[in-house]
Amino acid sequence: MRILTEEDVWAAVRGGSVFASGGGGWVDHGLQIGGAAVAIGQPRLVSVDELPDDAIVITATAIGAPAGTDWQMLGTDYIKAVQLLQENYEGKIVGIMTPQNGMSSTINGWLPAALLNLVVVDATGDIRAHPTGKMGSMGLAALQDYETIQVVVGGKRDNGSYIELVVKGSPARTSNILRTAADQAGGFIASARHPLPASYIKEHAAIGGISIAIALGKAIIAAQPQGGDAVIDTILTQTRGTILGQGTVIRREVHYSGAFDIGTIDVETEAGVLTLHVMNEYMAVDDSSGNRLTTYPDVITTLSSETGLPVSVGHVALGSKLAVLSIHKSEVPLSSSVKDSSVYPEVEKALGISLAAYALEGLQG
């Protein structure tokens, strides 16, 4: 166990931004919420092995489309979501975790943990960011006999879009309801969900996901004074990733639909055009001949050629100079969710491409 500090906030945001895969929130939001967490209290990071098997852990997150512009999530919304879950759960909640890393999602649970005397668990539902709640539910999506509790809080108070919602039912059905609530709240909303024993987390989560992001972030921060090339080299060294190509954005066709950002981005490189498939996050990259180069759960991130720092989907513009990073799934811890074939069909339908055939290769047995 250790106390998380302001230095950890900056590192979590920097490292989490790589695993954000083009989504995973916003840098400013992450720094704001993380800064509030270490100012209001002393959030404690613990290994899941430090918890007894029956200790109950919940997941805190934000649901929606990173490019959305009509949302409002305050620090109090993250706290209220956890409080509502506590009120509607009969047992005692001990810890809080995040379903994914990201520009802000790495620190999702730090503020309510600091205020409500919970520990931050060093595990993620997925090491990288993903578009649907099912992809970060650690294999719960396929369980029809598990009744979960999911809570969302958020929206603008001044236009009547503020929502508080508590739902119980199967993870798959309730996740769909929460996505609709996020859309109704303006595109993004704070959430708390899935009370689970630590024994389940130990078996099904991506263990060490927070520490991995923080370590990467500290290395990036140390490299920044040397310039963009040094930052990119540091990311490659730390993650064993590869650059698929580097060039200029020549086409961006991404639209908002039902709390998702969906579409494609083309980057013209010396070797040809790379097409990045987007559903909130980068889910796959094809070359100009239609060959698949990388696919979820690989980490796929666009890096600024100038600064070396990750650039989110919402900030990619025509003419942007980007490097396309891929980290193979074998180089990161994987949760049970990415091995669950039931989480892929709706994403494949939205994108119009195959994912599961690539994603599940070598993972099921």
Secondary structure, DSSP 8 states (H G I E B T S, - for coil): -EE--HHHHHHHHHHHHHHTTT-S--HHHHHHHHHHHHHHS--EEE-GGGS-TT-EEEEEEEEE-TT--S----HHHHHHHHHHHHHH-SS-EEEEEESS--TTGGGTTHHHHHHHT-EEEEEESSSS--SSGGGGSTTGGG-SS--EEEEEEE--GGGT--EEEEEEE-HHHHHHHHHHHHHHTTSEEEEEEEEEEHHHHHHHSEETHHHHHHHHHHHHHHHGGG-HHHHHHHHHHHHT-EEEEEEEEEEEEEEEETTEEEEEEEEEETTEEEEEEEESSEEEEE-TTS-EEEETTSEEEEEETTT--EE-GGG--TT-EEEEEEE-GGGS---GGGG-GGGSHHHHHHHTS--HHHHTTTT--
